[in-house]
Amino acid sequence: MSLVGMPTLVISVRFLSGVNNKTTKPKLIITNKTIRMTMKRILAIVLTISSLGMISVKSVFGQQKLTNKPLPALQQDFVNLGFGMFIHYGMPTFMDQDWSDPDAPLELFNSPKFDADQWAKAAKSANMTYGCLTTKHHSGFPIWNTKTTDYNVMHTPFGRDVVKEYADAFRKNGLKVMLYYSILDTHHGIRPNQITPEHIQMIKDQLTELLTNYGEITALIIDGWDAPWSRISYDDVPFEDIYYLIKSLQPNCLVMDLNAAKYPSEALFYTDIKSYEQGAGQFISKEHNKLPALACLPLQANWFWKESFPGTSVKDVKELINDFVIPYNNAYCNFILNVAPNKYGLIDDNALEALKEMGELYQLPESFPVLPTFDAPIISSNLAKHKKSNSSWSDDMNIMDFANDDNFGSSWVSNREVKKPWYEITFDKAEAFNTLVITEGRFSNSTYVLAYFANGNWYPVHTEEIASKSKIKIFRFDRVWGEKVKLTIQSFERQPAIAEFGVYNERR
């Protein structure tokens, strides 16, 4: 960094006198020499901190050169990546399990032949464009040089930063770098009913390390959050706080939650990319999908390596490419195939051969379909969830509580005799909000009037009319304060059913 020729700065500073409270206006002259000395001191501090492993000089200075892209452009870029490699590697690799013992001894972790470059070249052989590594799975064992816990890879016989070696190898081979991170952490007690502010801070600190020390991260895939099996809600660990932390560290990093299955496929809830874990029975509609999407599947029988893998057949290569990767690419969907390295740190021969065969069948398309226009993701907490609700006459047992129970599989259904049905949420106190989302239980081609109650009066919510054939209607408007919020259905073609009525106060 050259400081030659920098102009002298003159800064006017006001000082308060402690005796008579009068002010003086001395001028502080900063010369080129002073600037050079200051910058050298700052750089020395950064280098010192970097040597302790706290931050990366490359990330401090290098990431400033990145051009921040609008989210729709990033989503299109992600879809255009086409095909990538998921890499489940960690403590479960050494226990013949997909979830390891949360107190597994550190001595277990040792891969004497570990070679991340082999992984990258294997991905290249299949014409993949990126990798995604499990930095920490549900049992809470980080495989990077973290300062947040001693229970990590650096304290094992292996003693090397796996995330760093993976990121370096994949970039060297011209591949994009993505990371996977689990919110659920059974070793550190980050699990249902006992999450503390210290746990949330640990999550933030770990994500800060991952997004500061390892260069540009194209996407962060988050797991163990708001899933039936994890039972950690987006309120227990606040999604919006984590989302904006990630974007503040790396604005171009896409945030993806693997557990968005309970949310309808017509809109993005708590994710920049809609995900489909096919092994859990989640399959994208190749005919109807209109959102940026990711589908995943393991090449072998499980996500993490098992002793049986070298002698067990992998999935049919032609089926993977012809039935999934290629048609999904034509439906705005990127496909990520998991390949599990073995306990020695290498990909087995049968998996290597399968990847080469894929490369003979799959070539990255010259162009991908352009994503249609869709709404920005919903990432805020739902203020209406489990609040007091009321409605016009309901149909039999499908009463009002079903429309704000955080379950998109149940619905409030209006009685067929009601000509202008209405549904209402009452808050414990006045709340600020600027977004309303109506998710219909079935498409009824309804039109809505929205209103909020404040200071004893009802006021209209001023929104643009949405002409949509989707079951989900998203209304964004200038922030208002209300004690209640109400929707009235003005017209409909079939008996109205509301799966969820969401109320959000988005940061804008």
Buried (B, 14 or more C-beta within 10 A) or exposed (E): EEEEEEEEEEEEEEEEEEEEEEEEEEEEEBEBEEBBEEEEEEBEEBEEBBEEBBBBEEBBEEBEEEEEEEBEEBBBBBBBBBBBBBBBBBBBBBBBBBBBBBEBEBEBBBBEEBBBBBBBBBBBBBBBBBBBBBBBBBBBBBBBBBEBBEBBBBEBEBEBBBBBBBBBBBBEBEBBBBBBBBBBBBBBEBBEEEBEEEBBEBBBBBBBBBBBBBBBBBBBBBBBBBBEEBBBBBEBBBBBBBBBBBBEBBBBBBBBBBBBBEBBBBBBBBBBBBBBBBEEEBEBEBEEBBBBBBBBBBBBBBBBBBEEBEEEEBBEBEEBBEEBBBBBBEBBBBBBBBBBBBBBBBBBEBBBBBBEBBBEBBEEEEEBEEBEEBBBBBBBBBBBBEBBBBBBEBBEEBBBBBBBBBEBEBBBBBBEEBEEBBBBBBBEEBBEBBBBBBBBBEBBEBBBBBBBBEEEEEEEBEBEEBEEEBBBBBBBBEEBEBBBBBBBBEEBEEBBBBBBBBBBBBEE
